[in-house]
């Protein structure tokens, strides 16, 4: 998934954060290892983490909805139609 920065998508916005010297040292070292600027490293890392969290949240929501639909189908099954009854008869004939 390509990274879209606010600068390329329109007017750039500013984000500030206060960090300890030790935190900056770790971030700077990681950025250097990837051959990127500190700003680019921090922004892209934060964006990747944000997308992962959003995706996990959406999966959890979908799972909860799916569970509700599944349980509703178990507790309130639809009436068998003719096609289902014929399939059940064929199954009983083959498998006793």
ChimeraX attribute file (.defattr): number of C-alpha atoms within 10 A of each C-alpha:
attribute: neighborCount
match mode: 1-to-1
recipient: residues
	/A:1	4
	/A:2	4
	/A:3	10
	/A:4	10
	/A:5	15
	/A:6	11
	/A:7	9
	/A:8	9
	/A:9	8
	/A:10	8
	/A:11	9
	/A:12	10
	/A:13	8
	/A:14	6
	/A:15	6
	/A:16	5
	/A:17	4
	/A:18	7
	/A:19	9
	/A:20	7
	/A:21	9
	/A:22	9
	/A:23	11
	/A:24	13
	/A:25	12
	/A:26	11
	/A:27	17
	/A:28	18
	/A:29	13
	/A:30	16
	/A:31	17
	/A:32	13
	/A:33	9
	/A:34	11
	/A:35	10
	/A:36	13
	/A:37	14
	/A:38	17
	/A:39	12
	/A:40	12
	/A:41	18
	/A:42	16
	/A:43	15
	/A:44	15
	/A:45	12
	/A:46	12
	/A:47	15
	/A:48	14
	/A:49	12
	/A:50	12
	/A:51	12
	/A:52	12
	/A:53	12
	/A:54	12
	/A:55	12
	/A:56	12
	/A:57	12
	/A:58	12
	/A:59	12
	/A:60	12
	/A:61	12
	/A:62	12
	/A:63	12
	/A:64	12
	/A:65	12
	/A:66	12
	/A:67	12
	/A:68	12
	/A:69	12
	/A:70	13
	/A:71	12
	/A:72	11
	/A:73	11
	/A:74	10
	/A:75	9
	/A:76	9
	/A:77	10
	/A:78	8
	/A:79	7
	/A:80	10
	/A:81	8
	/A:82	9
	/A:83	8
	/A:84	11
	/A:85	11
	/A:86	12
	/A:87	11
	/A:88	12
	/A:89	12
	/A:90	12
	/A:91	11
	/A:92	10
	/A:93	9
	/A:94	7
	/A:95	7
	/A:96	7
